[in-house]
Amino acid sequence: MAGLERTDIVRKRSVPAVSADVTRALEAIGSGAYVVDEQGCILAVNTRAEKLLARSAEDLLGHDAHDLLHRGPHGQPLPRTQCAMRQAFHARRTAQADEDYFARSDGTLLTISWLITPYDIGDDESRTLVVFHTPERRQETGPRLEPAGRPLPELERLALLAETTAQVTSTLDVDEALSRLVALVAPRLADWAVVDLITERDEVWRTVVVHADGDTAARHEDLQGPMPPVPQESSMPLSRALRGVASTLAGPQTYQRAPDSGIAVEQRRLFDITGMHSAAIAPIRSTREVLGALTLGRAENPVAFTAADLPLIEDIARRVGLALDNARLYQRQRKVAETMQNHLLPQMPGVPGLQMAARYLPAPDASQVGGDWYDAFPLSDGSTALAIGDVVGHDLEAAAGMAQVRNMLRAYAWSQHELPSRIVERLDEAMQHITDVTMATMIFARLEEADDGQWQLSWTNAGHPPPLLISRDGLADYLDEGHGIVLGIGARAPRPDATALLPPGSTLVLYTDGLIEAPGDTLDVGLDRLRRHAAALAHRPLTSFTDQLLRRVRPAGNDDDVALLALRTPVREGEPGASGDRQ
């Protein structure tokens, strides 16, 4: 077939790698499946598609799917204007056909049924999913949209399950997962979507009640909120689902009899207000416990749910259950780490004449609990120790490592009357033998009042961003001296020390890299942004200075936690502003 020879010259473009969640979702589909980008080029393909097409993933990825695969019934190239799949692709709508033709690598034609649907893989780009298989019998040809309310064909059912898996398992935020669930099922399967969740205290909470009208979804907060407890003996559909017993069909008549529990009363109210004439209710389970129930209801759609719809809704609820369980476990771990971290971060010591302020901001992403820390404490010789550091990692282990390093530093600094560099050398050596910390950065400093009333800072820097010193008049300079290598790499090179006098009324800022690093920017850009804003805020009271500095300087796209320690030296008697900070 001469038309098939064209596949040898189809141009291939480079494609970005897709996430493991997308790959798993495609492999879970029992038919051939691939995902294309906004230009129609193949981004991902499953093993079943490779076998059906007799083409490896390498032969498929990056190619325009239409040019490479789609053919007419005699093997001739199919004009794009005559391709129903291509038209649905450009219109961003779901369509399917029962008889069409793909070209295999061996020159033969593969007769297929296909479904195409928009597909969100979480990268803010337009993606499309194509699912196909070889039909067992020939049916009427041509693309068609499946009328709402009819049981979904097998291809569309598989596509919906794949999209559900990719959508709800790619977030660790419970609210976001539920929002994605609602967008997937309404109005595709139902007019109303209701989610009841069982909290960790075994309370039932009606978390989501959404009505979908075409492309518009409205949340009904008046129907959301706390629910009565789950009765152990009730045979009502929602009560059974919340006990994990079974999926059930329900309607207004189900709850017209005398209620057997408070939940039955709430269900009658739900049906009365929403006007649902038919509903399907399925338990939301994890591998360990029942997490809640999913209710899909139809009001405007006249077609009632049947028992044939329950397996699909159960499959969707099962995937949601696994996603919610993962999200809850992750949020629980984050809470433990944040609580531990906040308890370990100290209160500022009272040092006569000095003002001190410290802040810690966790990362915005729930997966990024970090090892950033600060410390300030008195030393046995009357001076004050200052420290700020960052232990590599973003998890509970990093927070625990931070606690080990901080406590070891305190012990060495109190007991050893030595230069900061020597204290950090001792810490580095011990850290490699008695902690699990693989790498860390740190500034350790000693602050003491000189005979003339000025304050002297001596410090050593182990691979950390440099301290920033701002004068009362807004002159800001980085203290770049005393810079050495990071902790944990096993080097035995001597560490340098540096000293500086802090002018009266000046502000010293110690910070971690989360304050200055931003994706796509160099470190110099972040350092310059910090210097300019710190200079502009020099006249502010220290607490206001610290809060405003975090708000102005921390990058919007920051995915790291931030620790910040600031201190201000007193103004000498007789100088302007000696009575306190200027406003």
Secondary structure, 3 states (H helix, E strand, C coil): CHHHHHHHHCCECCCCCCCHHHHHHHHCCCCEEEEECCCCEEEEECHHHHHHHCCCHHHHCCEEHHHHHEECCCCCECCHHHCHHHHHHHHCCCEEEEEEEEECCCCCEEEEEEEEEECCCCCCCCCEEEEEECCCCCCCCCCECCCCCCCCCHHHHHHHHHHHHHHHCCCCCHHHHHHHHHHHHCCCCCCEEEEEEECCCCCEEEEEEEEEECCEEEECHHHCEEECCCCCCCCCHHHHHHCCCCCEEECHHHHCCCCCCHHHHHHHHHHHHHCCCEEEEEEEECCCCEEEEEEEEECCCCCCCCHHHHHHHHHHHHHHHHHHHHHHHHHHHHHHHHHHHHHHCCCCCCCCCCEEEEEEECCCCCCCCCEEEEEEEECCCCCEEEEEEEECCCCHHHHHHHHHHHHHHHHHHHHCCCCHHHHHHHHHHHHHHHCCCCCEEEEEEEEEECCCCCEEEEEEEECCCCCEEECCCCCEEECCCCEECCECCCCCCCCCCEEEEECCCCEEEEECHHHCCCCCCCHHHHHHHHHHHHHHCCCCCHHHHHHHHHHHHCCCCCCCCEEEEEEECCCCCCCCCCCCCCC
